[in-house]
């Protein structure tokens, strides 16, 4: 599979396309080397499966519709342990069903990508409407202690770019990675540049050497064999030692294992987390946005400055790990930070933790699915707190 991916890169050329966000996500997966996709149809993510069903088979890849989201996640884990780069996509209700096997992925250190195209919830909610209500589910959806990587695209181009980055991070850290999209970004159509694959950085998991047997320890990010490569590997969601053997009654083994799973992400959080900052270190009022809402924030911040307000803006490209250091820097000068979200306040709590009381944190929330938060609403909130 990797040999086919390299050949594809050599023969590719730069092209600009007019794509839907979900199509760009699928193209990003292909470019990253994804050759296995399993999912269950769900609005508003189904176009990813439809596009990959056309794209993967000619490349030697597999697309399979499973009976539900739990099975989809299980199939992805099996494919990854068979050596493939694997992905699934869903929306909020399906993401909830995936959490048990997503926890298994964290515990077994299985690289894979999960795309969550958020819609309005809870439960079935408004299947065709946009929401941003899965922010905390992406971090805390499964039980136990683990560290999540979750990326936040705000354009069709970033649906392509961040899907590639998700695969690269998954392979580099041997962990599941979430692309936390939303219905607006997934269904909008914009120009997107698909560069030559020679120009795209592609990461692949570290393979073991003959004689290696510590596939769950030894190093913070141990090598990962594939089934059939000649290594004896025990893969279990139970607490295990460095060789994968179950040791469920040993507190030292559990602390060593789970501590490492947490540490390998925590120690590189500044390397992983990305955000845009505009005048964030010298402002009276800050705005923090992400996803589709950030597109309205761009205009609102520009108009506020034209009206004489000293406004700074941080746009999150990574929700988890949360870039608390950047938000704290904005709070050094800003007296208030406005948080527009298509939910009743989720990123709000992380911003409050980050600023440590140095600035007041002002929510601007909208649910119901009729329309996005508008630039006018953000501008009005800026004027209100100034």
PyMOL commands that set and color helices and strands:
alter all, ss='L'
color gray80, all
select helices_A, chain A and resi 2-11+21-32+46-55+57-59+69-81+92-108+135-140+156-173+183-187+197-199+251-266+269-272+293-306+324-331+347-355+375-385
alter helices_A, ss='H'
color red, helices_A
select strands_A, chain A and resi 15-20+34-39+62-65+85-90+112-120+126-130+149-151+176-182+189-194+275-278+285-290+311-316+318-320+336-341+360-365
alter strands_A, ss='S'
color yellow, strands_A
deselect
rebuild
show_as cartoon
